[in-house]
């Protein structure tokens, strides 16, 4: 190989981003969920159920694209 070409060090080229702490984020979400009252949980669950029912009964139609002449 040509000695004038420097070897690329991959460690220098990596982005130095902070590592994500997924366990802490998950625990924070669980703590927030446990703070909710039973009424809030029920209302949220019924809202999700209504959305699921709406999406289940939705009929998607597709009209083929025809370019304008």
C-alpha angles and dihedrals in degrees: 000000000000111000093209092069110088119225111248113236107215093200090064093049098052119102114252099227123158113255116252117245101217095169092057091046091050092049090049091053091049092050091050091049092050091053091062119098122240089252092055091048091049094049091048092049092049090049090053090047092052091049090049091051092049093050092045092056095042116116115210116205126187127205112202116244114251117185117231112252 
